[in-house]
Amino acid sequence: MMSLRPPQRRATRRLPAALAGATAGVLAAGLVAAPVQAESGPTAPLGTVARTAGHARFEPGPCPRTADPIPALKDAYCGTLTVPEKRDRHHGDHEVHGDHADHGDHGDDGDHGDHGDHGNRGNRGGEGHQGRKITLAVAIIPAATSKKAGDPIVWLAGGPGDDAVSEIPMALNGGLNRDRDLIFMSQRGTYSADPELTCRNVDEFAADSLDLVFGAPSTGRLHVEETRKCRDQVVRRGADPSAYNGTESAADYDDLRKALGIRQWNVFGISYGTDLALQYMRLHPEGIRSVGIDGVLPPSLAGGAVTWKAAREGFDGIFKACADQPACNTRYPNLKATFERLVVDLEARPVTTTVTVPGRPQPVEVVIDGGLLVNWLTFASHLAAGVPRSIDELAHGNPQRIAEQYAGGKLSPQAIGRVSHGLVFGVFCREWTPFESEADVIRAGQRLFPSFPRSVLANAPLLSWMHADCRAWDVPPADPSIRSRTYSDIPTLVLSGGFDSQTAPSSGPYAARTLSRSIAVTVPYVAHVVFADSRCAQTMTVSFFARPDAPDTSCLAGLEPPAFEIGT
């Protein structure tokens, strides 16, 4: 299984590493009626003062370790937030209903702080906030100007399983810190958190299995075995697999705001971070001035069915753009039909090729079947200009370009040991699969891709073997309220990309319909997470946080489709 991760930052022009792409427990608000004021006075830089807020504590300290150098950290204020691993004994498990503990985990449309207080008081001696603690890395990047706004922006990373600290370059490349401090906190279980639940073996299997038939049941069994090994690693570290999920992450961010002494902040979530942002808005709305979500995955839809919808919409966006361009349409006519025929043919008769991958001394064998081709195009939407040529070459017996791109992503150092699979499976297996059957996924795929064989449809793009993985992960489902839509009057900018094959472009307007002060924008010709690749999206986002009621969207009028590569 892969998770819904955002693309690499703009400078990276290869395919993103293995993709993977939130809700809320609540803190004991009765223990801290309002954010604590800075002991050293109002001029103390954000993140330089230790504070306790309820059961959470922020401590200034060194900046976190990172897998790649991040120069901006040399000027950052850093530290850690310590929180309970699990805020309540039942913590939203489906079988618990009707008591204060249940309200404490899920909240409702009323006063969430009071419910949180009741829920935590009931468990001071059990698995609640007196039990195991975990630490989350925090990095605060100062605004680029001294005349900054007083309300910072907190960044919610994609994935699930990505480390927010690793996404600092993307935020700065987009100018998000123009006049506001930016706050990055590692979600629980991610690379710079403690414990770190990355499970390299899962990534290594993805790299080592390129010579296996992607959709074969035997490949699935091997994949699930790696998932079991990952769960064993999590348990051996003393971690509770059921505590690493969006519910707890949303409560962590509410704790962070209070422990930093922030009365009001803004939220920006990308990819899976939009799922988390929407849940956070619903269950912890206090202190949120405005929200931006980019590459929208509504919690009420998250799973395999909406991923098939994303593939249909994103693929069709690329196919239509080619058809509308005379040179592309002439050279690559009927691109959509060609691609879908190839999926069917390759699923019946996979092809094997050998490619050279940078950094690998030996050639790499790659097997391409129908399912792998679908997953390749999901990634390749970030490099849309070359998609028609790659499909055409495959149709004429040359699979090299596709195999090189796919293998290059899987074998990249950035694809190994970076993603928290402990959080990936915690989210998928508590919040997604309990509310969508394998048959639901297949039916959704059949409606959208009626020619595809069942063996392809069973594994939605990026979510291969998800239900089998979750049977191995073995955690209780979240309460059904996890699938509630978010109704809010918090000003919200909802961004989608016209070529997004990972989260459906139509999911943006869907989410916006219950956000009464929202502005939904689809940026044409851009793939998943438009902020990463579109200067126009970056301009709109920065202007939105300056004026949430009137962002500058004028740049949309001048956007042009890519110039598709025309092969000989």
N, C-alpha and C positions, 0 to 999 in steps of 0.2 A: 504494500500500500504506500502511496505517496500522499503528501499533504499539500494543502493549498497555500503555497508560499508565494510571496511577491517576487518579481524579477530582481536580478542583480541591478545595481545602480547603472545609470545611463552609460557610463564609460565601458561597461562590459557588453560586448556584442556577440558573445556566444550564447547558447541556450542557457536558461536558468538551471541551477543545480536542482536535484530531485525535489519536486514540489510536494511539498505536500501540496493559499490558499489565501458561551460566555454569558455569563449571567452573574448572579450575585448572591453571595452570603453577605451578612451585614455585621458591622461591629457593634460593640456595646456602647451605643451613643450616650447612654445615661452616665457613663463614666467620664465623658468629656463633652460638655454641652456645645462648645465651639472650638475651632482650631486654636491651639495655644499660640500666643504671641511670642515673637522672637525675644529671648532673654536679653540679647545684646542690643536691642533697639531696632527700629524700623529700617535702618540703613544696612543691616547685616545682609550680605549676599545670600540669596536663596541656597539652602543646602549646607550652610556653614554652622548651624546650631543643632545640637542634639535635643530631641524632644520625644516625649512619650505622649501618645494619644490613645486612651483606652488600652487595648492589649497590644498595640503596635508601637515600635520605637524606631526612630531614625537616628543613626549615628554617622556623623561625617567621617570620612576616611579616604584611603587611596582609591584611585579609579580602578575599575575592574579589568581583569585580564581579557584580552580579545584575541580571536583567532587570526585576525589580520590587523596590521597597524592602523590606528585611527588618530591622525595628527591632532584633531580637534580636542582630544581628551587632555592635552597638555594645558589647556586653558579652562578646563571644566572644573566644577565643584562636584565631588563625588561622595559616596557613602553607601550605607546599606539600610534597608528596611527589614526589621525582624517582625515576623507575624506568626500566628499559629499555623501549623500545617493543616489542621482541620478545625474549623471553628465550632462544630457541633457534632455530637455523637451520630445523629442520623443524617445530618447535612444533605437534606434534599432527596434522600433515597425515596423511590416511588412508593415503598410500602408504608411510609410514615405520613399521617395526615391529621389535621385538625387540632394540633396543640401549638403552644407558643414556640416550640423548637422549630416546627414546620414553617411558621411565619417568619421566624428569624432567618431561615435560609433563603426563602423565596420572596419575601415581601409581598406587597400588593400595590394598589393604587393610592394607598394612604401614607401614613407616617412610617417610613421604613426604619428610621432610627429607633423609634420606640419598640418595634417588633424585634429589631436586632438585640436590644437590651434584654428583653424577656428571654429570647432564645439562648443567649450566652449565659445568663445567670443560672439557667437550669443545668449547666454541665461543667461547673467549676472543678469538679473532682474527676471527671471522666476524660474523654478524648477531646474536650473543648480547649479553651484558650490557655488552660494551665498545663497542657500536654506538650508534645514535641513542637519545637520552633524551627522555622526555616528562615533563611536570609535571602533577600533579593537585592541585586546591585542597582544602584541609582547613579546616573550621571546627568548633570545639569549644564547645558551649553549656554553661556550668556548671550544675550541679544547682541547683534552686531553694532548697535548704537547705544550711546549712554542715555539718550532720550527715549527710553523704552516704555511700553505699556506695562501696567501693573499686573495684568493677568497672563501668566505663562501658558504654554501649550504642552500638553502631555501626549506623547506618541505611543500608540498601541500597535505593536508589531503584528506581522502576518504569521502564517503557518497553517494550523497551530504548531508551535514548537520553535519559532524563530526567536532570537535574542534581540530585543529592541536596541541594545547598545550597538550591535553590528549594523543597524540601519541608520546610524547617525550621518554617514556620508550622503545618503539619499536625501535626508531632510535638509542638510546644509546646501547640497547642490541645487535644491529647489528654493533656496532663500527663505526657508520657513522661520529662521531666527532673525529676520530683518529688523524687527523691533520688539521681539518678545523672547524671553528665555524659553529654552526647550528642555523638557524633562523626559528622560528615557529610563525606564525601569525594566529589568529583566523579569519576564513572567516566570512564575514558579516552575522549577525543573529545567529552565533553559540554560544556555551555555555559561553565563556568568552568575547564575544563582547557585545556592548551596541548599540542598543537593542538586547536582547537575545530572540529569537523567537522559543523556543523549543516545546511548546504545549504538555504538559504532557498528556493531555486527549487522544491524538492519541495513545501514548504508552500504556496508561492504558486500552484503548479499546482492543488493541491487547492482553493484558494479561487477561482481563476479558471475552474475547470471545472464549476461548479455548473450551468451552462446546457448541459452535455453529458450524453448518456445514460450513466449511471454504469457499466453493464456492457457497453457496446458495445466490440467489438474495437478500433475506432478510438481510443476513449478509452484503452484499455489500451496501445496503441502510443505514444500521446503521453506517458502516464505513465512508461513504461519509458525513453523518451528523456530525461526529466528525471532518472531514476536514473543513466543513463550520464553525464549532465552532472555529477551529484554525484560519481560516481567520479572523473571527470577533475579536479574541484576537489580531492579528497582527494590524488590523486597529485601535482598541481601544488604542493601544500603540502609535499611531500616525505614524506608519510605512507605507510605500507604498509597497504593496505586489509585485508589478512589478519590484522593485528595488533590490530584493534579488535573484541574479542569477549569472551564471558564467561570463557573460559579465562584470558585475561590479567587480566581484572578481578578474578577470585578471587585470583590471585597478588598483585595489587596490595594487596588488603585484608590478606592475610597479611603482606606487607611493612610495611604501615602499622602493624599491631599491634606488630611488633618495633621499628620505627623510633621509635615513641612510647614504647617501654619498658614496654608493658603486658603483664603476665603472663597476665591472664585478662580477657576481656570478654564481653559479651552481644551478640547479633546480632538485628536486627529488619529483615525484608525485606517489601516490599509489591509486589504485582503481579509484574512481571518480576523484581523483587528477590527473590522466593521461589525462582525458578529458580536465580538466582545463589547464594542462601543454601544451597540444597540441595547444589549442586555444591561450594561452599566447605566445608560440613560434611563431605562425602565425601572431599575431597582435602586439606584443610588443617584437620583437627579440633583441632590443638593450640591450647590457649589459649582455647577456646570454653566458657564456663560454661553458657549456655542460648541458645535460638534461638526467636524468634517469626516466623511466616510468615503473611501475610494476603493472601487472593486468590491461591490456590495454583496455580502452573503447574509441575508436575513436569518436569524436564529429559527424562525418558524418554518423555513424551507430547507435548512442545511442538510445535505446528504447527497446520495447518488442521483436522485431524479433531477434535481436542479442542476447538477453538474452535467448531465446529458443535455439539458436545456441550454446551458452555457456553451457547450460544444456546438450545438446546432446554430445558435445565434452568432457566435464568434467566427465559425467556419464560413457561414453564409456571408458575413460581412466582408471577408477576404475574397470569396468567390465573386461576389457582386462587384467589388471594386475592380477586380481584374476584367470582368465582363464589360464594365463601363469604360474601360481604357482600350481604345481601338487596337493598339499594338499588342497588348496583352491578350485581348480576346481573339485576335487573329492568330497569334502564335500558339495560344493555349485554349482552344475552344472547348466548351463543355467541361470546364475544370471540375465542377462539382460532381458531375456524373463519373468522370474519370477517377476521382478520389474514392468515391463510394464503391465503384467496381473493384478498385485495387484492394480495398479493405476486405471485400468478400473473397476475392481470389486468393489473397495472401493468407487469410485465415484457413482456407482449405489447403493451400500449398505454400507454406512459408519458404522464404528464400534466405540463404546464408551468404554472407560476404565477409571479407576481411578488410579492416581499415587501420590506418595509423593514427594514433592519438598523441598529441603533444605531451611530453613527459613520460611516455610509455616506450621502453626500448623495443618491446616485441609487438608485432601486429595483434590486433584484437578481433576476435570473431564475433559477429553480430548476426542474430537470427531475427528477421522481420516477419511478423505475422500481422493479421488484421488489427489486433488490439494494440500492438506496439505502434503501428502506423497512426492510429487515432491519438495515442498519447504523444507521439512526436509532433503532430500538428497542433495539439494543445499548447505545447511549448513553443513551437515554431511561429505561432502567431505574433511573438515578440520580434520576429525577423521576417515580417510579412512580405517584404519586397522579393525575397528569394523563394517563397512558397510555391508559386506556379511552376517555376523552373524545376524545383526539386521533385514535385509530383510528376511532371512530364518526363523527367529523366528516369524515374522509377517505372513509369508506364512503358518506357522503351528499353527496359532491362538493365538500367544502371542504378543500383540502390546506394551508391557510394555517399552522395551528399547527405542523405537522410541518416544513414548508418553513422557517418562521422559526427554529425551534430548530436545525435542521440547518445552515442557512446561518449562523446566529449563531455556532455553534461553529467553523465553518471560517474565518470572517472575523474572529474575535476576534484582537486583538493577541497574546494568549497562544498562538495557534496558529501563529504565524509566527516562524521563526528561533530556536525554543527547543529543539527536539529534535535530538539528534545522529543524523542519518541515517547517518553513517559507522559508528556503533556499531549502529544498527538493522540495517543490511544485513550488517554483520560477524557478528552473532549469527544472524540468519535464514539467511544463506547458507552459513555453516560448520556450524551446529549444529542446524538444523531441516530445511531443504529436502533436504539430501542423504539424509535418512533417512525421507522421506515423499514419495511421488509425487503428481502432480496427480490421478491416478486414485484414489489412496487418499483424498484430500480429497473428491472427488465421491462416492465410495461411502459415506463416513461421512455426508455430508449427505443422501444418498438414504435411508439407513436412518432418519434422524431427522426428515426433512422430505420424505416421499415425493411430495408434490404439487408441490414446487418444480421449476421447469424447470432443465435442465442449465446454462444460462447464469448462473443465480443460484448454483447449487451449486458452480460452478467457482471462485468467489471466496468463501472463508470470511469471515465478518464480521471487519472490521478488517485483513484480510490480503489485500486485493485485489491481483491480479497478482504475488503473491509469487514464484512460480517463475520467471516471466519476468524480474522484477527481478533475481533471483539469477543468472540466465544472463548478464545484463548486468554484474552486479557481479564475477563471475568470480574467485572465491577458492577455494582447495582446501578440501575438506570436513575437518572434524575427525575424529579417530579415533572409531570406533564406541563407545568407552568413554564418550563424552560423553552417551550415552543410558542409562547405567547408573542403576539406582535407588539411592537413598541409604539405606544401612543404618547406623544410629547409635544409641548409647545416650545421646546428649546430650539433656537435657530440652528438649522442644520444644512450644510452643503453636501449634496449627494452626487458623487462623481462616478461615471461609468465610462468604459471604453468601447467603441464600436467594434473592435476586433477582439474583445475579451472572450476567450474560450474557457476560462477557468471559473469566473463568476458571471452569470448571465447579465448582459446589458439591461435587460428588462427588470432585473431585480432592483435596480436603483429606483425607478419610478414606483415599483411595488412598495418598497420601504417608505418612500416619501409620502405615500398616500395617507399614512397615519401620523405623519409629522407635520403639524399644522403650520409651522413656520419654516418649511423646507424649500430649498431650491434644488431641483434635480437637473443635472446636465450630463448629456452623453457627448464625449469628445470623439469625433469620428476618426477612423483610421489608426487608432491606438489600442494596444492590447491591455492586458491586466495591470492594474495600478497605473493610472494615467499620470500621476504625479511623478513617477519615476522617469518617464520618457517624453513628456509633453511640456514644453515651456509655457504653452497656453494654460494647461492645467495648473502649473505652479503659480502663474500670475493670478488666476482666479482664486486659488486657495489662500494665498497671502492676502489678497484684497478682501476675501470673506472674513478672515479673522480681524481685519481692521474695521470692516463695516458689515456685520453679519446680515443686515437687512438689505444691503445693496452691493453684492460683489460685482467686480468688473468682468463681464463675460464677453466683451466686445471682440476678443481675439478669436472667438469661434468662427467668425465670418470669413476669416482669411485662411482657414485650414485646407490643405490640399492632400489628395491621396498619395501614397508612395508611388515612385516610378518603379514599376515591377521590372525585374531582370528579364531580359529577353535572350535566351540561349540561341546558339547557332543551329 
